[in-house]
């Protein structure tokens, strides 16, 4: 199997990427592996990379002034992960990126991403779609966090992510749903009863 096959397949299916352009992906992306719980980026550092998840799970999170974790984003296979404001703006990241499992990614630096976009109109289309997806996700996430009760949040999350929930700790899921781990456990128990 080609080292970059999953990235190439994803680009073809989702972005009308042409097979003739596969060498561009291989030129600018590099394969990286991370161990479970490894921090790829610490808050305060500039995010230098955009990651495409081949296998595993990444999350972005920050720690508030009370020391509580807030999971902003959970990213699994065939999805992109970065701290966009830091990656594109070259400013300090407000959040961390962590591997929640042993994870394999294809990563591209900002500089190489700029070269890729300059060399391909299809790459510009990819970036536009990533931005649109990110913006739509953020709007839906704010609505989700502010519109539902803790019980509804748990029910929706588990219904929409049946294969993902078993791969995450209750603590991570609770921080993503902005509820306490105790509330998450209680809501899960109500669902089982």
N, C-alpha and C positions, 0 to 999 in steps of 0.2 A: 504494500500500500504506500502510495506517495505520502511523504512526510506532511504535506500541506493539504491533503485531500479534503478534510472536513471543512477547512476554511474556503477552499476553492469551490466545493459543492454549495456551501452556504451562499457565497457571493453569486454564483450562477443562478440559484433558485430565488434569491431575494432581491438581487440588484441588477439582473440582466447582464451579469459579468460574462465576458467572452472568454472562451478557452484560450484564445491567443494571448490574453492578458495575464494568464497564470504566472508567467515568469516575473511580472511586477510584484505579485504577492510574495513570491519566494525571495525576491531581491530585498524587499523592505520589511517584511515581518520576520520575527525570529521566535523559535519555540523556547518556552521557559517552563520549568516545573517548580512547584511550591509545595511545601509540606503542610499538613493540617495545622491550623492555628498560626501559620507564619504571616507576619505583617509585611505586605508588599510596599506599603506607603504609610508613613506616619503623618498625622495632622501637623501642619506647619511646614512640611516639605513641599516642593513644587512637583506636581504630578507630571512625570516625563513621558508616560506611556498610555496607550489605549490597548486594552486587552480583549482578545476574542477567546472565549472559553471553549476549549476542545473537550476537556473532561474535568469534572469537579464543580465547586461552588466558590464564588467570591462574595464578600459582602462589603459595603461601605458603611461606616458608622462613625459617630462622634461621641465624645463623653462630655456631658453638660457640667455646669459648675457644681452640682451636687454629687458628681462622680458616677452618675447613672449613664449607661450606654443607650444610645438611640441608633438603631439599625435603620439606615436610610434606604438601602437597596440590597436585594439578594439576587445574585446573577448566576445562572446555571449554564449548562452546555448550549452552544450556538447562540450566545448573546454577548454583547459588548459591555465592558466595564471600564470606567475611568472616573476621575473627579473632573467633570467637564470644565467647570469654571477655572480650575487650576491648570488643566491640560491646555486649554485654548488661550487662556489669559496670562499664563506664565506667572501666576501668583501663588502664594502659600495656600495649601489645601486646607479647607476647614474640617476635613474628615480623613479617616484611615481607610485603607483597603486591606482585608484579611482573607486568607484562604480558610474555608470552613471544612474542607476535605483536602486530601492530596489532590492537587490541581495541575492540569497542563493547559497552557495558554499559548496563543500566538500573539506576540506584542509588537507594537510599532511605536517608535518615538515620534514626537511632534515634528521634528525636522524631517524624518523620513515620510511621515504622513503628508507633509507639505509637498515633498518631491513626488510622491505617488499621485496626489491630486493634480499637480502641474503636468504630469505625464499621461493623465487619463481623465476624460470627461466622465467616464463611468465611476471613477473614484470620487469625483465631486458629488455625484448622485448618492453615493453611499453615505458621505458625510452629511448631506442634507437629510437623508432618511434617518440617520442616527440622531441628529438634532431634533427632528420632528417626533421621533419615538420618545426621546428623553423628555421633551416638553409635554407631550400628551400623558406620559406616565406620571410626571410631577403633578399635573392638574388633577388626574384621577386619584392620585395618592392623597392629596390634600382633602379632596371630597370624601374619600374613604375614611380618613382619620377623624374628620369632623362631623360626619353624618351618621355614624353607626354606634350602637352600644357595644360594650366589650363582647357580649355574647354573639352579636351579629358579625363583628369583625372576625371572631374565631371561626364561626360557621362559614363565612365567605372565603376566608383564607384556606381552610381545609378543603372546601369544595373546589376551589380554583387551582389548588396545588397538591393534589393527592399524593403524587410521587415525591414531592419535595419535602413535605412536612416530616416524613420519616428519616430524612437525611440531616435534619436540623435539631439542635437542642431546644428544649422548651424555653430556655432563657433567651436565645436568639429570636425565636418566633415572638415571644412576648415583647421584646424590645422593638421588633419590627411593627407590631400591632399597637405599640404604646400603651401597654397594660403591664401589670406586675406578673411575674411568673406564677404567683399564687392564684391570681384572677384567671390566667390562662388555664391552669390545671382545673380550676373549678368549672370553667366554661366547657372544657373538654369532657369532664365527668357528666355534666348535664346532657351533653350530646349523646353519650354512651347509654345513659339511663332511659 
